[in-house]
Amino acid sequence: MAITYNDLYLDVRRQLRESGVESSTLEARELVCFGTGKSREELTRDSRLYASPEREAQVRRLVERRMAGEPVAYLIGEWEFYGLPLDISQDVLIPRADTEVLAEQHYRSLSALLAPAGVRVGLLTGSMTAAGKKKIRSALEFGEIDFVVGTHALISEGVAFRRLALIVADEQHRFGVAQRAALAAKSGEGTAPHVLVMSATPIPRTLALIIYGDLDVSVIDQLPPGRTPIATYVVREDKRQRMYGFVRKQVEEGRQAYIICPAVEENPDAALPGEESPALNLKAVKTYAEKLQKEVFPDLRLGILHGKMKPREKEAAMSAFSSGETQVLVATTVVEVGVDVPNASLIIIENADRFGLSQLHQLRGRVGRGQHPSHCVLITATRSLEAMERLHTLASTTDGFKISEEDLKARGPGDFFGNRQHGLPQMKLADLAGDMRLLSEAQEAARSLLERDPQLAGPENRPVWERVRQLFADTPDIFN
């Protein structure tokens, strides 16, 4: 039997109230909005109309999940479900990556996706005018924005939320411990927001046990639909002309290419052990792009992109590449995350030995996003056997976790993300690359101890408390 939108709302509210959901009225309205794809205004206007069986079924599924204890709503786009652990609330925070260009891209896409559901989306970045920032901060404080996308500007002083219920941190390893704590603190006294942290950077399982020991960890270890495997090659300087020919061949076939450099400007003092003529071999975006355009690819359309450019210049460069106007993009690692150009089938990484394995793996992921066969070429002039071995490890596998384990062995826990980011201790006994079983047992023992004595207040546990305080004396924010 068909049911009106109003009766559906009343039924959902009754079910939630009987199951003990405190904000049953608010959540009932939001679940019906999400399930039917209607805004709050449309729901009120069409309250006497009948909901289709399909829409009613979608709402019922949401209610079942909510009554089972899951704070889950669904973002609906093209009438397909995309799950997000979301406690229905006025304010939802997504600090997305660390570039303003990327934040603006997500603001536009999420606005288009959420507007039909009546969700008000805002954007806050550092380059906005003072008046623009003031307007957004005021709207957040008074609950006039439901969902805000932003950069680290969201952490700044003066940003307040009426009721912050969810934090989604994408590329979360770029957020320091203190920064994540500052975000969580904005939820106010006595309320803890739900936190979802995401990263496409492969994290060694042993390291994940330490960093995310208090979180439920999910791993997506398969290629998304439509993605193609990427062939990876390690190439010495004597093959450079062949490499240039391969770039030209890809462009002639209608594809595009990235050329990644480790520096923005030349620095003759940036020598590493084992390099041949480092001042000549270290590629810098500005001078290298100019040379390529004049001497190598005078007939191709080249663009540049690096972190020292102004936000509008960055956006213009990426837009030109995304639209196909630029055929070859010479860039720094600013393209490491969040750049999606399916037509790009080749990425050249200059001075590849200068990068960590996990970062190289991230850069490699800029290609292979379309239907065309894709390639990653690692250019190096190093004579270091260890560096060559690392590069061949990357070329031999696309398993991000295997790559990250090798990276951990080479660089150690403190340098994997940087102590500034995670406050990782330098352990004298544990081998983070190999002691998975021991770390698992230690985690379980710590969990059991805290269940018995959460404050470590017992006389027998005070030495543990003092040792932990001493261990993390230099990174006190780790305790949040």
Buried (B, 14 or more C-beta within 10 A) or exposed (E): EEBBBBBBBBBBBEBBBEEEBEBBEBBBBBBBBBBBBBBBEBBEEBBEBBBEEEBBEBBBBBBEBBBEEEBBBBBBBEEEEEEBBBBBBBBBBBBBBBBBBBBBBBBEEBBEBBEBBBBBBBBBBBEBEEEEBEBBBEBBBEBBBBBBBBBBBBBBEEBBBBBBBBBBBBBBBBBBBBBBBBBBEBBEEEEEBBBBBEBBBBBBBBBBBBBEBEEEEEEEEEEEEEBBEBEBBBBEEEBBEEBBEBBBEBBEEEBBBBBBBBBBEBEEEBEBEBBEEBEEBBBBBBBBBBEBBEEBBEEBBBBBBBEEBEBEBBBBBBBBBBEBEBBBBBBBBBBBBBBEBBBBBBBBBBBBBBBBBBBBBBBBBBBBBBEBBBBBBBBBBBEBEEBBEBBEBBBEEBEBBBBBBBBBBBBBBBEBBEBEBBBBBEBEEBEBBEBBEEBBEBBEEEEEBEEEBEEBEEEEBEEBBEEBEEBBEEBEBBEE
